[in-house]
């Protein structure tokens, strides 16, 4: 389940920017990634309530994937290698797909926890190895769309230059949709996860919607933590949206057009996900040894390096080693922030608001932070770069240094202002 859950996402999340640029929607890339943050503000909450009261979680998970997959296949049907005939329709269908996919991340966790507990297993010990398979699924589909190509009706795998690779075409959406259909069928065959008995009189509307978690802002320390979480969350989707168009842009430079990295951007970026899977294992040691403030600072510095190394690297040797290092530090930047932040929230909150507080953390990071950050990053890149012959060319170094400077400023302010017990 976890493998397929994230394989759906990996098919297009990091390669979509390449296709959008070639299809005449390069200036709207930031909006495509911001939409994920926007729907994350409300849809997971709505689906969580439905799963709590009305529909078994594994069935709701399957239904969501069925709808999201159908919309992805629809994107393939109306898409093409040239200008979109109807951009509004394309964006609308994409929005519906994402709106039904984003809640499945939380729903898959709910299903996993219920089934593990029902079989007498320890979720703390047994779930992490299962969750790592989700990252493996993400990586596998990234590799697939990077290498798979269809030309003149013939299917092939190649690491060489080929404009018909899935990472450059609308076929990546088709791959995502088909995997979604497979997961729908799989969910329908999974063991039952009974709907919890709900007593309306015991919870008011505020508690049901998780709004009572906002009382955590009464604490200065927790308020600062959530505010800085949103500020750092602004970095989350920047490289997901623009790393592959940036690396691919070197194909517009005759001196680097034939380099392996420039022709296999999705494959190179997948190193980030490999690092992410491995860095999860480091978190317990660092949290116990150094505490939340130091761990969060490490994540912030890692974001500085993530952006800065992109700014000074290039696809040719030895510059490509800087790209590889940037992908390696991504694991630290992402995991030490997201996973450690979730652990901190869990340890600091009362039992009656733990779940709501986690929702608030996700709202501040993947909702508000990621949405605002992606849109602002899009404005910066559209100012300094432009699409030319299918490549996003321009002053990329300036853009990456701006992002690195922002992450550094957040880190300095966090070090000065945030205090732990």
N, C-alpha and C positions, 0 to 999 in steps of 0.2 A: 504493500500500500504506500509506504513512504517513498520507495523507489519511483513508482509511477506518479505520485503526487508532485514531486519536484521535477521529474522528467518533462511533465507538461509545460512547466515554466521555463526550463532550460532550453527548450526548442527555439524560443524566440527572444527571451529577455535581453541577452547581450548582443544578439545579431540583428535585432529589429532595426537599429539605426542605419545600418548599411542599406537595407532594403528601402526604408523610407526616403533616404537621400536620392536613390536612383529612381524612385517612383514620384518624385516631385513634391515630397512632403518633408524635406530636410529641415525647414525652419520650424516645423511643428513637432520635432523629436521630443523637446522638453515637455510638451503637453501630453504626449503618449505615456511618458513615465510619471508625470504629475497625476494623471488620472488614477494610477494605482494608489497613490496616497489619498486622493480625494475619496475614493470609494471605501478605503480602509477606515475612514473616520466613522462610518455608520453601518456598513453592510455586515461586518463580523458580529457586531452587537445584535443586529436583527436576526441573523441566522443562528446565533447562540441562543437567543430566547426561544426560537422555533424548535431547536434541537432539545432544549430543556423541557419543553412542555407538550409539543405536538407530534413531531416526527422523529423516529429513531435516528441518532446521529449518523450511522453508517449509510442509511438510506438517503438522508438529506445530503450527505457528502457526495453520493453517487448522482443525485438529481442535479446538484450544482455543477458537477463535471459534465453531465450530459448537455446542459444549457450552454456552459462555457465552450465545450468542444464544438457544439453546433455553430456557435458564433465564429469560432476560429476557422472552421471549414467554410463558412460564408465569406470570411475575409479572403480566403484563397480563391473562392469562386468569382468575386468581383475584382480581385487584384490583378496586377499585371506588371510587367517590367517598365512600362512607360507611365506617363501622367495619369493619375487617378481620374476616372470619369466623374466621380462624385466623392469628393473628400469628406463632405459632411456625413454621407452614408457610411463611409469606411470608418470614420472616427466613432460614429454612433454604435455600430456593430462591435467595434473593439471595446468600447466602454461597457457594453452589456456583458461581453465575455469576461472582462476583468472584474466587473462587479460581482459575478458569480464565482470567479476563481479565488479571489483574495480571502473570502471567508473559509475556504476549504483548508487553509493552512492551520487555522485553529481547530476546525472540525476534525481534521485527521489526528491531531493531538488528543482530542477528546475521545475519539474511537480507540486509539492506541491505549490510552490510560485505562479505559473501561475494560477492554479485553484482556490486558495484562493482569489487572487486578482480579478479574473474574477467573483467571487461571492460576491464581495464587503467586503471581510473580511480583518482584520489587521494581516499581517504576523508576526509582532513582538509579538502580543498578542496571536494569535490563533495557530501559528505553534509549539511552544514548547510543549504543551500538546500532539500534534499529534506525534512529534518526540520521546517523551518518550515511546510511544507505540512501536517504533522500538526497544528500549532496552527491552521492555517486550517480544517482539517476539524472540529476541536473547536469553533471559532467558528461555522461554518456550521450545525451541528446545534443549538447554543445558540440561534441566531437562529430556526431553524425551529421548535423547541418553544416559543419565546417567542411567535411570531406565529400558528402553526397552531392551528386550533380545529375541533371537530366538534360541531354542535348540531342535534338532530332529524334526524340522518343526513346533514346537509349539511356539506361541508368548506369552510373559508374561511381567509383570512389577515387578521389585524387587529392593530393596535397599541392598540385601545381596550379598555376593560374587558369581559372575557368569562370567566365561570367555567368555560367548556369549553375554554379554552386548554390545549394539551398540558402546559405548565409546571405546571399545577395538577392534572393527571390522570395516570392510569396509562398513558396512551397514549405517554408519553415512553419507557417500557420497551419498548413495541412497536417504536418507531423504532430503539432501540438494537439490539434483537434482529434486525430485518430487515437492518440494515447489517452485523451480524455474519455473517449467512448469505451476504450478497453477498461479504464478504471471504473467507469460507471457500471459495467457488467460485473466487474470484480466485487465492487461494493454491495451489489444486490445479492451476491452469494456469500457474503461474510456473516459470521455469527451475529445474533441480535445484541443490541445495546439498549436495554429497556429505557423508555422515557421516565425520568424521575417524577415522582408524585409531586404535584404543585399545589400549594395551599395559598390561595390569593390573599387571604387575610393576614398572612404573616409578613408580607413584604409590600412596601408602598412603591409607587411608580419610580421614585428616585433610586431606590435600591435595585429595582428590577433593571433599570437602564444603566446601572453602575455609576450614577452621578454622585453617590455619597463618597466616592474616592477623592473628589475634588476638595474635601475637607483637609486632605494632606497638605494643601497649600498654606494652611495656617502655620505649619512648621517652616521656619525660614530655611532650614537645612534641606528639607524635602522640596520646598518650592524652588530653591536654587538648583537642586539636582534635576528636577523636571525641566526647568528652563534651559539648563545647559544640555540636557538630553535632546531637546528640540533643536538647539543651535548646532549640536554635533550631528543630529539626524539630517540636517541640511546637506551633509556630504554623502549620504547613503546611496542615492541613485545616480549621482553624477557620472561615475565611471561605468555603471551599468548601461547608461544611455549613450555615452560618448567615447568609451574606450575603443570599441571596434571601428567606428568611423574615423577616429584619430589615427589608429595604427594603419588602417587601410588607406588613409589619405597619402601615405608615402608612396603609393603606387602612381601618384601623379608626379613624382620626382623621378626622372629617367635614371638617376644613379641608384635608386633604391627600389625601383618598380619590380624587380625580379627577386627580391629578398624573401626568404621563407616566412618571416614574421608578417610582412605586408600582405602576403597572399593567404595567410592562415591566422588572421586576427582572432577569430573566435577560439581556435585551438590554443593560442598563446594566452588569452584571457582566462581560459579554463584553469590555468595554474592557480588563479585566485581562489577558485572553489576547492581545489585540492588542499591548498594551504588552510582554508577555512575549516575543512574536515579535521585536519591534524591539530589545529590550534585549540579546538574545543577541549582536547585532552589536557592542555596546559592550564586551563582556567582554575581548577580546584587548587593546584599548587600556588599559583600567583595570588589568588584571593586569600588563602590562608596565610601566606608569607608576608604579603605587602598591604593588603586591605584595599577597599574599593577606590579610594582617592588615587592611589598610585596606579592601580590597574586602569582606571579611566584615563589618567594622564598618559599612560603608555599607549592606549588606543588613540588618543588625540595626536600624539607625536607620530604614530604610525600613519594617520591620515595625512599629516604634513609630508611624510616620506612618500606615501602613495602618489600624491599629486606632483611633488617635486621631482621624483625620479622619472615620471612621464615627461616632465618639462625638459629634462636634459638628455633623455635617451633618444634612440632612433633604431630602426629595424636592422641596420648593418652591424656587424661585429666591430668593436666591442660594445657599441651603444645598446644592442639588444639585451645585454646582461642587465642593464638598468631597468628595462621593461620587465624582465623576469623578477628582479628584486622588488619592483613595485607590486607585482602580482603576489609575491610571497608575503610582503608586509600587510597585504589586504586582509589576510586571515587574522592577523593580530588586530588590525583596525576594526574589523567587523565583529569578531567574536568577543574581544575584550570589552567592547562597548555594549553590544546587544545582550549577550548571555550574562555577563557580569552585572550589567544594569538590572536585568530581571531578577538575578539572585539577590541583589541589594534591596530591591523593592520588596521581595518576599520576606527578607529578614527584618525589615524595618516596620512592616505594617501589621496591624491587628488582624486576627484570623477572619473577622467578618468583612474585611475590605481587601483581602489579598487578591482575589480574582479581579475585582474592579480596579485595583491599583495597577495590576499587570496590563489591563486594558487601557488605563490612563497612560502608562509608559509607552505602549504601542501607539496610542493616539498622538502623543507628543513627538515620537521619533518617526515612525513610518507613515503617520498621517500628516500632521501639521509641518513637522520639520522637513520630511522628504519632499512634500509638495512644494513648499516655498523654496527650498534649496534647488530643486530641479528647474523650476521656472526661472529663478534668478541666474542659474548656470546657463540656461538656454539663452537668456538675454546677453550674457557676457560672450558666449561663443558666437552668437549671431552677429555681434558687433565686430569681433575680430576675425571671423572666418566666414567663408562663403562657399556654396556648392558650385563646382566647375567640372564638367564632364563626368559627373557621377561621384566626385570626390570632394570631401569637405576640406578645403585648403585655406591657409591663412596663418595668423600669428598664434599658433597653438601654444607655444612656449609661454606667451603672455597670459593666456587663459589658465594654464596649469599653475603658474606662479601666483596668480590671483587667488585660486582655490587653496593653494598651500599656505599663503599668507593669512587667509581667513581662518583655516584650521589652527594655525600657530597662535593667532590672536585669541581664539576660544580657549586654547590650552593654557595660555598665560593667565587669562582672567579666571579660569577654573582653579588654577593652582593658588591664586591669591584669595579668592572669595569663598571657596567651598571648604568647610571644616567637617571632619568626622569626629565621632565621640572619642 
